[in-house]
Structure formats: structure tokens, C-alpha cells
């Protein structure tokens, strides 16, 4: 790439039409001149060969991605993770902001991903270490997406709950039980105070716990719980499967009484989720398998923040995400950024309900609430409810009792003196680093 060619991949952000470009923040490690590496980075993910031999055309103006900010953070002795790149010269750690014209791919998530984190991005010459840190969408692009059908407000409306977090419970064991047993566990959890009883993300349409039978029994149990408590409840059925089965599984589960659906977003694919969002009339809830494989390394991959925004774009009303605590290998700051990405303004898209989860029980509720600084979240224990020594009814009650203490400004240990379920939860889980 000549010096004249290089300049075609740089621009002053103020000279670009803000509606025409996505803004992409990357961390890259490159060898040699960072400006040359950054120009190649833009070229490979947009125009690549921008001129035909013997032709005077130049595609960079309309179609080229452009560097609008480049900062060198450090000079490194080697690339991270033992990765290599040919050539000579110093190795630089850089932060790069790219303006990428979304007209190149349109409002299509597979094509968006192919451009901004595909072959051109991760095989750019001289830059073997790349992480997509954040993505910023102009309102003109967001307007082409429906986003969540229900969002936080609609999900709260379904339950009639407005003044506290939404309480989920994952029916354990994770791989499922006979449907009759699952229905009884779900019923007891709802009677104890759960808003939502859910399939685990691992539980699919199996021979020993088919979706058809499971959803019929849990749908009936949900209606029974509503009759007994006088409050709405949600059964969240996992329909994660091959794309060509999603609509049929949706129809079976919803027809049997599931009034929300769980989908493992990345294994199924965000485009498939977008299709399902257009088909369904119940809330869609995301789970996070594969997220850590993409995001955990600090300097390589795709950040969890990007995937959170894309899940909202695809139409998820609720986003379950890795939560607080050592088990999730995620900093508090990263969890808070992901939760904020669900709730903060994003064009005209409705906000999604963030549900940070992992090893939670009644005793962790205050930390989650205080750290997030909002009541607009879901709280999703597993064994904290279904492994409670007084059964799921007692486990669910302990969660509600913990919230009552938080709302009243009372330490849960004090509140537990008069609430046996909360006392049992503290005695059982209070010294455990992992509850699940």
C-alpha cells in the first residue's frame, strides 16, 4: 500500500455523514507502522482491492471503512497469546475507531458480522491480535430493526410487577427430569413467589423430557399457580434447536402454555432469533452459551458488550448474561456495562431486561441490586431456589424475603430471625462460594 493509498482509509469524523456509518472500537496489536496496519485493517473489512487493473475507479470514498481515531497504547516485546505475524519492526498495542459504511451490508446481522468481525478483520496483514470492543449504531441504521417486542415495560406488564426486580428460577437439575417432576418443582417455585420458572439452557427437546410433554405440564402448573396466588406467572421454555425446527417448537410450547421462550442466542444464530421474533407473540429471552469463548480473552475476540447490543438489536426482550462473582470470570464493570447496554437509549428500540446470573441466592440479591443501581433487572438463582433445604417453595420465599429486607433497609440476617426460609438459605448457602 503506497502512502497515497494509505490516506484513502483515514478521515476526520466530522466530515462524515453520521447516519451513514457504524462506529467500531477495536484493540489491535500490529507490527511496524500502526498507520499502515490500520489502513490495511480498514481495507480488508470493506473494499479490499478498491481499484481494478487499468481502471481509474476508486471505491474507497463510498465503500471504504475509515480510521477516525488511532492511539498507540504501548510497545510490546511480543504479540499476546504467542501469536505471530510476518515482517519486522516494533509491535504496537493500539486502540482504533473505525467508521464503517453500513450501506455495504445493510440491516442484515449475518452480513454485518461478516464485515466487522469476519475474515477481513481477523486476518488483516500484520495484526494477528484483534478484539472488537464496542459498536455504535446510528439511529438511521437502528430504524431498520424492530428490536424487542415487549422490552422491560412489556415484560413487567405481563407480570404486573413494577416496583422490584423480576424473580426467575432455573428448574434443576439442569439436564431435566421427567416432565411430571419438573412441573411440580415449577409449581412450588411459583407458589413460593417466583415470577418466572424456566428451563435450563442445557435442556432441549429430549426423549426423557420432551418439549411437548414438558410444556403441557408446566403450562398447566403455571395456570394452577396463577389461580392459587392470584398473580400472573411465566413459564419460560427452552426452544433452542436447529433453525428449521424453531417455529414448530415455538408453536408447540406456546400452544401448551409457555408464555415466554428461551433461546441460546449464539448457538442458534442472531438472524434466526430475528426471524423468531417476527413470528412470536410472547417474549424472547436470551441465554449466553458461547459468549465466553468469544469474549473472555482481554485482547482477542469480540467483547460481551458487542454481543449484548446485537442481542437487543435481534429482538430479545430479556438478556440473561454472566453475572457477578468469581465463577463467571467477568469484572463487575463489564457486567454493569452489559446491563447498561440493555437499558440505555438505542434509537427507538425498546430496552431489554438485563438478567446477570451465576451462583446467586437470597444472600447475593443485595449486591446485585446495589451494584447495578436499578430495580430493572432479573434475578435468576438455580440451586438457590431448587436446592433450598425447604424445597423450591422455601427457596423462592427466601428470595422474596431478602427483597423485602432490602426494600425496608434491614440487613437480611436481622430479617431472617423471623423468616425461616431466609434463615435456612443463609445457613445453607451463606458459606458457599458456588450455589449455581
N, C-alpha and C positions, 0 to 999 in steps of 0.2 A: 504494500500500500504506500503510495507516494505521499509526500507532505500535502500536496494539493488535494489528493483523495481524502486524506485524514480529516480535513476541515469540514467536509461534507457530512460528517457524522457528529458534529458539535453544533450547538445552538444556544442562544440566550433564551431562557424560558419565557421571558416577557415578550418575545417576538412570535411565539407560537400560539395558535388558537387553542385555548384551554379546553374547549369542548371536543377537540379532535384527537386528544392524546390521553392515554393512561400514563400515570407516573409510577415508575418501578424503582424501588430501592434495593440495591444489591451490595453484598460484600463479595469482593473478588481478591484472589491472590494471583499476581501476574509476574512474569519475568520480563525484564527490560523496561522500556519506556512505557509508563502507565497510559499515556495518551494513545499510543499505538494500540495497546491491548484493549483499551476501552472502545476505540473506533472499530476494531475487529469484532468486538463483542456486539456492538450495535448492528454491524453489517450482517453477521451470521444469523441473528434472530429476526432480521427483516428482509432487506433487499438481496443480501449476499452479492452475487455478480450483478451489479446495478447497471452495467453497460454492455451491450453486445459488441463483439469484434466488428470493426468497420462502421459502427453506428455512433452518432453523436448524442444519443438519448442518455438521460441521467435520471434514474428512478429515485434517487435519494431524497429529493425535495418533497415528493408526495408520500413515498412509501418507506423511507429510511427511518429507523429508530435513531434518536439523537441523544448524546450526552449533554445534560443540562447542569450537572454538578459532578465534580471529581475531586476527591480528597484522599491523599495518601496518609494512612494512619501510622504505618511503621515499615521499616525494612526488616526482613526476616532472614534467618540463616537457611531455612528450608521451607518448602511448602508443608502445610498442615497435613496430618494423616499419612505421611510418607508418599504422597502423590508426587508425580514428576511431570515436567514439561521440557521439551527440547529447547535448545538455544542457550545463549549465555546472557549474563547480566544479573543485576541485583533482583531480588524477589521483593515485591511490594505488596503490602496489605492495603486495600483501597475500599472506600465507600463511593458508590456510583449511583447517581439518579439518572434514569433513562426516561425520555419521553417517547412513547411508542404509539404510532398512529393506529387507533383501533379500527379504522377502515380496512386495514389489512386482513382482519379476520371477522369483524362484525360481532353481533351479540350471540356468539356461539362458544360455549365454555370449552369444548374439546379443542377448537381452533385457537382460542385464547391461550390455553395451556401449552399447546404445541409451539406457540410463538415465544412466550415469555419464560418458559422453563422446559423447553424441549431440546432437541439436538443442537440447534444453533447456540443456545445458551450454555449448555454444559459440555460442549465440545469446541468451544471457541479457542483458537490458537493462543498458546501462551498463558492461559488462565484455567488451570485444572481444578482450582478450588473456587466454588461459587455457591452463594446462598441468596435466594430471593427472600428479602427481609420484610417487604411490605408492598402493597399495591393500592393505588389511589385511583378511583373511578370518577370521571366527570359525570355530572347529572345527565348530560345528553346520552351517555352510554347506559347508565342505570335505568333510564326511562324505557329501555327496550326489554326490561325484565320485570316480571310480576313480583318476584320475591315471595316472602311469606304470605300465605292467605289469611292466617289468623294473627300471628305475631303475639307479643306479650299480652296486649289488651284482649284480643280474641280468645286466647287460651284461658285468661282469667275469667272472661265472661262465661265460658263453658262450665267452669267450676264454681262461679260465684264467689271467688276469693280475691280480695283486693288489698288487704292490709297486712300481708305476711308473705314469706316465701311459699312456693309450691312444694309440697312434700311428696316425693317419689319413693318407691321401694322396689328393689330388684328381687324378684322371687328367686330364692336359692334352693337347691344347688343350681349352678349356672347352666349345666347341660340339660336340665329339665328333669321332671318326674312324670309319672302317669298323670294325665290331664285332670283326673278327679282330685289328686293330691294338690296339684297346683291351684286349682280353683278354690279349694278350702283354705290354702295359705293366703291367696289373694283376698278372699272374703274377710279373713281375720285381720289382715293388714288394713283393709278399708274400714272395718268396724273400729279398729284402734285409732283411726284418724288419718291414714294416708289419703292423699288426693288421687294419686296415680300408683297403680301396681303394674309393673312392667316385666315383660320377658327380658332375660339377659341377652346381650348382644351375641352370645355364643349359641343360643337356642334357635334352631331353624325348623324347617318342616321335616321332622324325623319320623321314623317308623314307630318309635316308642312314645312320641308326644307330637302327633300331627297337628299342624296349624288348624285344620278344620275342627277336630275334636276339642283342642285346647281353647280355641277362640269361642266355640259354642258354650263350653262350660264356664269359662271366665267371663264371657259376656253375660251369662245368666247370674253368675255370682256378683258381678258389678251391679246389675239391676236389683238384686236382693239387698246388697249393701246400701244402695240409694234408698230403698223402701224402709230399711231399718233405721238409717241415720237421718233421713230427710235432707240429705245433701248430695249434690252431683259427685260422681266419681268417674275416673278414666281408667280403662284397661288399655295398655299400650302393648300391642302385638308386634313382634319382630317379623317382618316380611322379607328380610334380606335374602336374596336368591339370584338366580340368573335373570337377566333383564327381561327375557321373553316370558317369564312367569310372574313378574311383578304385578301386572294388572289383575291377573286371575287371583293371586294370593290376596291382593288388596280387597277384591270383591268378596272373597270368602270370609276374610277376617271381619270386615266392616259389616257384612250381612249377618254375621253371627253375634255382633255386639261389641267388637273392638271399636272404640271411638277415638283412637289415635294410633299411628303406625310408626314403628321404629325401623330405620334403615341405616345400615353401616355405610356411610357416605362414600368413602374412598374405594372399598372393595367393589361396590355396585357401580360407582361412577356418578359424577355430578350431573352429567347430561341425562342419565336415567332417572335421577331424582327429579330433575326439572320436568321430565315427561310425566312422572307420577304426580307431581304437584299440580299439573294441569288436569289430571284425571280425578283426583281425590276431592272429597268434601269434608275430610277430617284432618286434624293437624298432623304434620310430619315432624318426626323427632330424629335428629342425627346422633349417631354414635361414632367413636373415633378409632376403630381399628385401622392400622397402617399409619396413623398420624406420627407416631414416634419414629417410625422408620424413615419418614421424610424429614422430620424437623429436629430430632434430638441433638445432632451434632451442631455445635455453635457456629461453625464456619462452612457448613456444607448442607445443601438440600433446599428445602422450602420451609419457611417458618410456619409455625402453627397459626400465627396471626393471619397470614395469607389464606390458609385453608379455612379459617373461621369466616372470613369475609366472603369467600367463594361459596360456602355452605348457605349463608344468608342469601346470597345472590341466586342460588339454585332454587330456593323456596322453602328451606327448613324453618318451621315455626319455633322449634326448640333445638338448641345445640348442646348436647352433652359433651363435655371436654375434660381433659385431665385437670385435676383439681390440686388443692394444696396438700402439702405433706411430702415426705421423702419418697414414698412409694412411686409417685408419678414422675420423679426426676425433672420437675419443672419449677422454676423460681416463682415466688409469689407475684413478682412484677409481670411475668409472662402470663400467668393465669388472669391477672387483673386486666392486662391489655386485651386478652381474648374476650373476656366478659364485656369489656367496654365496646369492643368491635361489634358485639351483638346488639348493643343498646343505643349507641351513638347515632346521630343522623347519618343517613346513607341515601342521598337523593330522596325519593318518595317511598322507598321500601320500608315496610313495617319492621320494627325491631324484633329480633328473635330473643327468646328467653334463654339466658345462659344457665347451664347446669354443670358447675365444676364438681367432679366427683372422684372418689378414691379413698377407701378406708375411713368413711365417715360414720358417725354415730351421734347420739344426742349430745355428747360432750364436745364435738367439733363444730356444732352449729354456730356457736357464738363467734368463733374465729372466722368462719366463712362469711358470716354476715358483716362483722366489723371490718374485715379486710376488703370486701367488695364495696362497702359503704352504700348499699342499696338493699331494698327488700325485693327487688325484681330479679330473683334468681330461683332456681330449683335446687333442692337438696335431695341427694339420692343415695341413701345408705343401702347396703345389701345385707350382710350379716348383722349390721347394727339394728336391723328390724327383724329379719328372718332367722337370725341366730340368737336372738334375745332369750334368756332363760325362762321368761314367762310367755314365750311364743310370739308370733308376729303381731298379735293384738297388743301385747305388752310392749313390744319393740316400737310399734307405731305410736302408742300412747306416750312413750318416753320422749319421742321427738317432739310431739305437741307440748308436753310438759316443759321441755327445755326451751321451746319458743316462748311459752307463757312467762317463764322466768326472765328471759332476755327482754321481752317487751315491758315487763314490770321493773326492770333494773335490779333483779335479785340474782345473786350467784346461784348456779344450778345446784351446788352442794346444799345450800340452805333450802331451796325449793324441794330437794329430794327427801328432806326429813318427813315430808307429809305426802309424798308421792312414791309409792312402792315401785312402780315401773321405772321411774328415773333413777331411783336408788339402785335397782338391780342392774341397770345399764352401766352406771358408774362402777359398781363392784365388778362387773364382768369385763367391760371394755376399757376402763379408765387407765389401766397399766399396760394396755396392749398397743403396740406400735402399728399393728395391722388388723383392721377389722373387716374391710372389703365391702 
